[in-house]
Amino acid sequence: MPLAPHDSVSHSPADSASDAVSESVPGSGAASESESGSSSGSGSGSVVLRTEGRVAHIVLNRPGALNALTHPMVLAIDAALGAWESDDRVETVVISGAGERGLCAGGDIRAIHADAVAGGHASKDFWRDEYRLNARIARYPKPYVALMDGIVMGGGVGVSAHGSVRIVTERSAVAMPETGIGFVPDVGGTHLLARAPGELGVHLALTGLAVGAADALLCGLADRFVPSGRLLELIGALAGARAAEVLERYPDPAPPGELARHQEWIDSCYASDSVETIVERLLSHGDPAAKEAAVTILTRSPTSLKVTLAALRRARALGALEPVLEQEYRVSCAALAAPDLVEGVRARIIDKDRSPRWSPPELSGVTDELVERFFAPLGDGTPGLFG
């Protein structure tokens, strides 16, 4: 992860994730919400479902949109998992993404932007089913193998990092970049990041930066490294043997990461419940990487930053995934009605001027009362997730 200028490389995880936010998350070439969302091996739908030997495959099939998730895709995946759970012929489920760039760049942000502008409810319906799917994946009784090759962001983390077997490669770029578009990490992301060692999860959540394979392993977002060139071999082996047996054949270590050597200042600077204090510590720290992190944070939505930090601290206290998803649902619904999500997507995705006009524009303008509104019970008749 390029935390300092001298760490940067031409194809770093952060570079790849930044490109994905600009190019593919919005759903260029987006599938229609009315499509069925699945195909039994034909390759014509936005989700391809097939079985090979002992393995059932889920292939996210929107490579032109970097496999960004739509509501029909979420419903198709959920239905397939439900059917395979009781199918004795299926021992393992594998999820992967079509194309060469990644598993999934997140949700269809253009659709969410349009819904927010119109004051609609489609996004709430989508999130409700998406977060329920995240919970199903986390408690799935069969091995759920997620191939986190390439870009894995936002909703892509939700359909992968809750699985029982999470595989990263040398091409992986894993991120929760929501603060950069006026949103807050969701899909169980605050649950995952709150459990990362020390304050690494807070660093990743506030900056929105991507990590490669070694750092994803360090943060608990992945379990095993497999070189991308061996993924097809791995998939083939799973068709004829149990997942635990197959995985023992892949002992390769991940290439060196970046976070471990920066953890001392990360833990020191981010150990606060105040975003202002965190930024002050980063700016005054002697490591250039700390200052760069502060500069990055100050480009993010001030409201999103404060809500994200509060969500992470509360997620750590909540512990289990389901209550965290309930909390995230309340926060997401509140964000849909707040100005920064529409403005952030406009600046990053629609107009691409990368000059968002946040409201409030400064951290000092985001009051405790404003933050608390994001966590308030849903009062508009919107049902919860699991109640």
Residue, then its C-alpha position, 0 to 999 in steps of 0.5 A: m500500500p503506497l503510504a508514502p511517495h517513495d512506496s508508490v508503484s505504477h500498479s499499486p493497489a491504491d492506484s487500481a482501486s482509485d481507477a475503479v472508483s472513477e471508471s467502473v463502480p458507477g456501472s458503465g455498461a450497467a445491466s438493467e434492474s429488470e434483468s433476471g440476474s442469473s444464467s445456468g452456464s450460458g454466460s448471458g446474465s449478470v450472474v452465472l451459476r454452474t456446478e462442476g463436480r463437488v463445486a457450485h460456482i457463482v461468477l459475477n458477470r458484468p466485466g464492463a462495470l467491473n462486476a458492480l452489484t445490482h439488486p437482481m444480482v444480490l437476489a440471484i446469489d442469495a437464491a442460489l446459496g439457499a438451494w445449494e445449502s440443502d443440495d448434497r451434491v454441492e460440497t463447496v461454493v466458489i465466487s469469482g468475477a468475470g474479466e481480468r480486472g477484479l472480483c467486484a468494484g462495489g454496488d451500482i453507484r449511479a443507480i444509488h445516486a439517481d435514487a437519492v436525487a429522486g428521494g426514492h426507496a430502491s437503495k434501501d430495498f437493495w441494501r436490505d437484501e445485500y446486507r442479509l446476503n452478507a450475513r448468510i455468507a458469514r454463516y454459510p454451512k459449507p466452504y465458501v471460497a472467495l477468489m479476491d483476485g484484482i479489485v475488491m471494493g465495497g460490496g465486493v468485500g461484502v460478498s467475499a470477506h465474510g466467507s470461510v475461505r478468502i483467497v487473495t493474489e498478487r493482483s488483489a486491491v482490497a478497499m472500503p473507499e466510501t468516505g471519498i464519496g460521502f458514504v460510510p463503510d457498509v456490507g459488514g465492513t465496519h465489523l471487519l475493520a473494527r476487528a483488524p489489529g490495533e488501529l489498522g482498520v480505522h486507518l483503512a476506513l478513514t483514508g479509503l485506501a486499498v491494500g494488497a494481499a499481505d496487508a489484507l491477510l494482516c488485517g483479517l480480510a483474507d485467509r490465504f495467498v494463491p498466485s493468480g496463475r494458479l487459480l484455474e488449477l485451484i478451481g479444478a482441484l476443488a471439483g474433485a476434493r474437499a476444500a481443506e485438502v486442496l488448500e494445503r497444496y498452496p503454501d506460498p507466502a504473499p509478497p511483502g506488504e506495507l502496513a506492518r512497518h507503519q503500524e507503530w505510527i498508525d496505532s499511535c495516531y488513530a487511537s482516538d475517538s476524535v477525527e480532529t485529534i487523529v488528523e492533528r497527530l498524523l500531521s505532527h508525526g515525523d513519518p512522511a507517510a503519516k502526513e500523507a494519510a492526513v492529507t488524504i483524510l482531509t479530502r474526504s467527506p467530513t461528515s462521513l469521516k466522523v460517522t465512520l469513526a463512530a461506527l467503527r467504535r460501536a461495531r467493536a462494542l457490538g461484536a457480532l456481525e448481525p447487529v453491526l449490519e443493523q447499525e450499518y443499515r440505519v447509517s446507510c439509510a441516513a446517508l441516502a438523505a444527507p447531501d454528501l452522498v449525492e455530492g460525492v458521487r457527482a464529483r467522483i462519478i458523474d461530473k468527474d471534477r473531483s472537487p466535492r463541495w461537502s456540507p458541512p465543509e470542515l470537520s469542525g462543522v460536524t456536530d455530535e448531534l449530526v453524527e447521532r442522527f445517522f444512528a437513530p432508529l428508522g422512523d419512516g416505516t422502513p423495516g430492519l434487517f433481521g427483526 
